Amino acid sequence: MSTSNYVPKLSTRGVHEGAPTFFRACCFEAKHGGASSYAHPGWHLAGALGSQIPPDIEVHDWADEVETLRDLLADDDGEGVWKWFKQHYPRCFALIPSRRRDQFIEGVRRAFEEGRVEV
């Protein structure tokens, strides 16, 4: 992973207020030794960015934010990807142990490679 110069915006705009049910279920499965790791919730959340838009941001602004994420993924900036999700989906990150962050990022990368990271 590259060292990132990515600095999260200080604005609270564009913050999802909860953790989607599908995400909680994926994390529960990963935590309790299910067949999948924390890559599974990463893959699912990355693929659901179009349906999990924070309520306090316009769609075109969200599209810009997702483009920033795509740039981080294209640059193989795992630290920046982690910070991006942590900024926009803080309640989701209460469910991911920090020692499992590489698994989460792996799932996000897989979704990106499959063309699923879109609004």
Beta strands, then each sheet from edge to edge (+ up, - down):
end
